[in-house]
C-alpha cells in the first residue's frame, strides 16, 4: 500500500499498522488477529483524518460502525479522549475544539442504529408507520408460531394426494407434532434474511437441485468439498500430534513410519479436495487406508504415550472412515440423481418459507412491530433504487445523499457483517475512489466462514 502521510519519528506503529492508518484514496481492509491493535489503528486513522493539517474533515462526516452498542460507546469515548489529547497539544486549534463539540452528533454507532436512523428519516419511501417499535423475542416467537401453525394447517387441508408437501411433512415432522418442520422453515427463513434479496437466494438454492447438472463447479459440490477439507484438516492435526508424541522420550518411535505414511495419505486427499475433480477425489478416498502399526518391543516405551498415540491415530482413521461412509459412498451420478429427485421437495420448502415470510411480515406490520432483520431490509429498500436486483444493485437518491455526506465509512469487527449489511455499506460508500475502511479477524467470524 502506498502511504500518503509520513510516519512520525517517535511513532511505535509497525509498518503495516501505519500503512493502514495513513493510506488514502482507496478502500482498505485490515485483516488481523485479536490483540493485534486493529481498533487502535482505526481510532488513530479517524484522528488523523480529522486533524489532517492539509485537508481536515469534521467528525460528523465519518460513519464509524461497530457490532454492539457497548463497542460503539467505547469507540466514541476513545475518539473523544484522542481529540482532547490532540487539543492539549494544540490548544489554539478551533477545528479540534469544534470536533469535540460535534462528537455527540457524530455517526459512531452500530449498523442497526444507522439503519434505524435511515428508516426514521425516509419511512415514507417504504410506507412504514413511523410509530413502529422493535419486537422483543417473546413477541417475535409467538407471532412466528401463530403464523406457521395457521399456514401448515391450511397446507394439510388443501394439499392434494402426491403433492410434494406431504413428502416434506413426512420427512421432517414427527408422529406427534410438526416441531421438526417448524424448525426447518424458520431456520431457512432466518438464513434467507441474511441475504439482500431473500427470495432470489431461495430460488437460487432450488435451482441447484433441479436445473444444474452436478459438475465440479456446482455450488452444492463446493460446499461438500469445504466440509471434506475440514474433516481432513482435523485428521492431519491428530496425526501431527501423534507424531510429536512418538518423538518424545519414551514415545512409541516404531509407530513413526506408519504415522508418516498415514499423514502422506491424508495430505494427498486434502490436496485433491482443493484443486482436482470430484471423481479423482472419490476414487482416492475409496482406495485410502491406514496400515497395521509396527510393534513396540521392549520395556523402554511409555505405555501411556503408546496408548495416547494409538487413540489419536484411531481418531484420524475414524474421520477417514466417516468421510468414506457418509460422503463417498455414492458416485457423482448417484448424487446427481438424488438432487433431481429432491428438486420438487426443495421447491415446496422454498414456497412454504416465502409464504410464511409474507404472513409473518404482515402480522408484524399489523401490530406496528419490526425485528432487527427488518431494520436491515427496510434500510436496504430505502437505499436501493426501485427495480434494483441482486445482480444489479442501484443506489437511490437517499443513498447518494449519504455518499456525499460521508467522507469515509469505517467498519470495526467487519467479520461479523452479513450480506445485507455489506450491501447497505456498499450503497452508501463511494466507488471511485473507494472510501471504505474495514478492520476484522475472519477467524473470529460469527456470521460466515
Secondary structure, DSSP 8 states (H G I E B T S, - for coil): ---SS---TT----HHHHHHHH--SS-EEEE--TTSSHHHHHHHHHHHHHT-SSS---GGGEEEEESSHHHHHHHHHHHHHHHHHHHHHTTT-HHHHHHHHHGGGSEEEEHHHHHHHHHHHHGGGGT--TT-EE--HHHHHHHHHHHHHHHHHHHHHH--TT-HHHHHHHHH--SS--HHHHHHHHHHHHHHHTSSSHHHHHHHHHHHHHTS---TT-HHHHHHHHHHHHHHHHHHHHHHHHHHHHTSTTS-GGGHHHHHHHHHHHHHHHHHHHHS-HHHHHHHHHH----------SS-S-HHHHHHHHHHHHHHHHHHHHHHHHTSSS-HHHHHHHHHHHHHHHHHHHHHHHHHHHHHHHHHHHTTEE-HHHHHHHHHHHHB-TT--SSS--B-HHHHHHHHH-SEEEESSGGG--HHHHHHHHHHS-TTTT-EEEEE-GGG-SS--
